[in-house]
Amino acid sequence: MEGTSWLAVWHAYRLPLLITLAALFVFHVYRRAQSRSKTPASVSVPSSPRRQSLYEEKIQSEAARSEKPIKPATGPKRVQGRKPAKTIGGRRVSDQDNHPVSFIQPIIFYASLTTTTERYAHMLLEDLRAAAQERADPQDRGRGILPPQIQDLAYIDFDDFFTSAPQPPASSPGIRYVYCILIPTYNIDSVINLFLTHLDETHNDFRIDTGSLSKLAGYSVFGFGDKEEWPTEEEGFCSQATEIDRWMAKLTGRKRAYPLGMGDVKSDAEQALKEWSRGLKDILCDILENGGLGEGVPGSGDAAESDEEDLDNGNEDQEKTPTMVDLEDIRMGGDAQGGAPIPVDFTTAGKSVAPAATAKEMVPKTSPTYASLTKQGYTIVGSHSGVKICRWTKSALRGRGSCYKFSFYGIRSHLCMEATPSLSCSNKCIFCWRHGTNPVGTTWRWQVDKPDLIFKGIKEGHYQKIKMMRGVPGVRAERFAEAMRIRHCALSLVGEPIFYPHINEFLDMLHAERISSFLVCNAQHPDQLQTLSRVTQLYVSIDASNRESLRKIDRPLHRDFWERFQRCLDILREKRNAQRTVFRLTLVKGFNVDDEVIGYANLVEKALPCFVEVKGVTFCGTSTSAGAGLTMQNVPFYEEVSTFVVALNAELERRGLHYGIAAEHAHSCCALIASNRFHVDGKWHTRINYERFFELLEKEKADGTSFTPEDYMRETEEWAYWGKGGFDPNDQRVYTKGKNKNKHKAIEAASTS
């Protein structure tokens, strides 16, 4: 009977009981979910990955109390990175990079046994602290440089900072970390040796991602050394800093924010550090503005060109590209694939045709020419201008030598911008490497961009390409800083610069900023040459000594090309007492070398240029060049160039023209014959006093006082003289491997024999 009563109660109240139990269960689940979603209101920036991980474990433990514990995995611990979302400039990019950059956190690391480096580290600390205060603008809330942190390598656990990068707190995902490492070099065991061992082991540990520090925004290293004990880098100057820079490049995925800096503790350490710090601060601001270090520019210093940090290779471009062309030899655009010929105007009689009202762009952004040039690393400015840095700029930035213009005229390649205001040309030279798609014509028939637009655009394009060089191994910090101020402009990149209708206004803009002008023309536009304003140095390409050779080599579009050529020589003779004039001879064996010394001497006698440059052609290796009849057999050896130079100089002496062989640059297969006007007191003066040139130019514009080339000449360095090789002893000559190395040695031996 009692059992029946309980059953009756259950049947009477079972529905309310079930509803109550279900409500309690739902409320319990809701409270658990709500407690798990809560996060702290404010989080401080962690000082290391280890502290960050401990903090995250503490937060997660509250939510995980009632959950089933996770069984630890067996086997060795493995540090794993997230799957990269994309690549930039050849490097892996983490998910963290998807957040916009809001703050930069510099962390200074140093090692010091005698407290000298510690003192310099605190100087850098104050510099970066001041930079942080400058960026703390009330109008720029939410972005800036955080006060720097400083760490002594002797008192930190390397795993905290150099096994994986610091993680930004959850409340501030836009923080990026930049490592600034100051390292002296010792010949005794120190904490630096342990640090290097740690970096080595981290990179080679199979359990750890090889790019374990890739989440850093960047890094930069500055080394201190003693040149009394180790005079050069090869002998050990700043060797430990160089090693750390190399390992950090590997671990960060080549995120070198600023080139390796070096200072001599016995002389210029403090000054060098200040210059390095100034450049580093600029980069921190760039990261804030651009969201990162930026992508590399193909052909212009992308770090991917030098991805093997431990290879001492002086010619990355040659390994990446089967052909190497000296841009000084190139005067027009196109690619190696050929294409349909562009219609040209072969009319040369009568008045020039004015551009039509519906003039089109010379190089539209949608054209194959634009795609080809930009792929090769050119920056196209406006509709008909361009800029690109050449391999000599890269070489000079790394302390591996400038081009022949430094030996002859004192132009340091890393201070030189190579550009053109006109990508069009009126020749189709056989040694040009972009036949078929380049714009060509005998008259200007395109729309014309304003000179100020071109001037601003080429400077911006040049500086952008220089900035991309900061990630290339071996770039010297002091030269990188110098390169951010253009001092020279070689108007010889591609095309015909004198073809641009406003070339004189463009030159005035260069000179107004004290940028020297070296203009190269192809002797096919005498009217433009006649009205050309004063330039620092005026070149005319002399690719042949007679009509038939010129037709075969330059393949000019003008029917009266030889008459135009002769008129340009007459104009050059008129200008020789007001400007430095130069004949540019490009020797192509089998075309313009054999039995043409007499012909070239006739041309020199007619124009009496200040200088005659003789240079061997550089073979571009394209099928179009082969189709034009040019092969490697047409490239002269330096011994052959030297023989030609001696023969031409002897013929000039026989005629009493007062010339002599002044200088050479064997590395470029180039030699210089100069007028005795520049031979003073038994010494050659082929170099240029640039400051004096601008002083004279400003005075001429002010009161009309004219001046001559002798008024701004400077003495040639002895190492550049004929027979000395012409390589700057302050730079490091780097040979390529195998046959190339032997070839360079043979050239050097021939130049000194």
Secondary structure as GFF3:
##gff-version 3
##sequence-region A 1 753
A	DSSP	alpha_helix	2	37	.	.	.	ID=ss1
A	DSSP	alpha_helix	49	63	.	.	.	ID=ss2
A	DSSP	beta_strand	86	88	.	.	.	ID=ss3
A	DSSP	beta_strand	91	93	.	.	.	ID=ss4
A	DSSP	three_ten_helix	95	98	.	.	.	ID=ss5
A	DSSP	beta_strand	103	110	.	.	.	ID=ss6
A	DSSP	alpha_helix	116	135	.	.	.	ID=ss7
A	DSSP	three_ten_helix	138	140	.	.	.	ID=ss8
A	DSSP	beta_strand	144	145	.	.	.	ID=ss9
A	DSSP	beta_strand	149	152	.	.	.	ID=ss10
A	DSSP	three_ten_helix	153	155	.	.	.	ID=ss11
A	DSSP	alpha_helix	158	162	.	.	.	ID=ss12
A	DSSP	beta_strand	175	184	.	.	.	ID=ss13
A	DSSP	alpha_helix	191	204	.	.	.	ID=ss14
A	DSSP	beta_strand	218	225	.	.	.	ID=ss15
A	DSSP	alpha_helix	239	252	.	.	.	ID=ss16
A	DSSP	beta_strand	261	264	.	.	.	ID=ss17
A	DSSP	alpha_helix	269	290	.	.	.	ID=ss18
A	DSSP	three_ten_helix	303	306	.	.	.	ID=ss19
A	DSSP	alpha_helix	316	320	.	.	.	ID=ss20
A	DSSP	three_ten_helix	327	329	.	.	.	ID=ss21
A	DSSP	alpha_helix	368	375	.	.	.	ID=ss22
A	DSSP	beta_strand	379	381	.	.	.	ID=ss23
A	DSSP	beta_strand	385	387	.	.	.	ID=ss24
A	DSSP	alpha_helix	391	397	.	.	.	ID=ss25
A	DSSP	alpha_helix	404	409	.	.	.	ID=ss26
A	DSSP	three_ten_helix	413	415	.	.	.	ID=ss27
A	DSSP	beta_strand	416	420	.	.	.	ID=ss28
A	DSSP	alpha_helix	451	468	.	.	.	ID=ss29
A	DSSP	three_ten_helix	469	471	.	.	.	ID=ss30
A	DSSP	alpha_helix	477	483	.	.	.	ID=ss31
A	DSSP	beta_strand	488	491	.	.	.	ID=ss32
A	DSSP	three_ten_helix	497	499	.	.	.	ID=ss33
A	DSSP	alpha_helix	503	512	.	.	.	ID=ss34
A	DSSP	beta_strand	516	521	.	.	.	ID=ss35
A	DSSP	alpha_helix	526	530	.	.	.	ID=ss36
A	DSSP	beta_strand	537	541	.	.	.	ID=ss37
A	DSSP	alpha_helix	547	554	.	.	.	ID=ss38
A	DSSP	alpha_helix	561	575	.	.	.	ID=ss39
A	DSSP	beta_strand	581	587	.	.	.	ID=ss40
A	DSSP	alpha_helix	597	607	.	.	.	ID=ss41
A	DSSP	beta_strand	611	616	.	.	.	ID=ss42
A	DSSP	alpha_helix	623	627	.	.	.	ID=ss43
A	DSSP	three_ten_helix	632	634	.	.	.	ID=ss44
A	DSSP	alpha_helix	638	654	.	.	.	ID=ss45
A	DSSP	beta_strand	659	665	.	.	.	ID=ss46
A	DSSP	three_ten_helix	666	668	.	.	.	ID=ss47
A	DSSP	beta_strand	670	675	.	.	.	ID=ss48
A	DSSP	three_ten_helix	676	678	.	.	.	ID=ss49
A	DSSP	beta_strand	679	680	.	.	.	ID=ss50
A	DSSP	beta_strand	683	684	.	.	.	ID=ss51
A	DSSP	beta_strand	687	688	.	.	.	ID=ss52
A	DSSP	alpha_helix	690	703	.	.	.	ID=ss53
A	DSSP	three_ten_helix	709	712	.	.	.	ID=ss54
A	DSSP	beta_strand	713	714	.	.	.	ID=ss55
A	DSSP	three_ten_helix	718	720	.	.	.	ID=ss56
A	DSSP	alpha_helix	738	752	.	.	.	ID=ss57
###
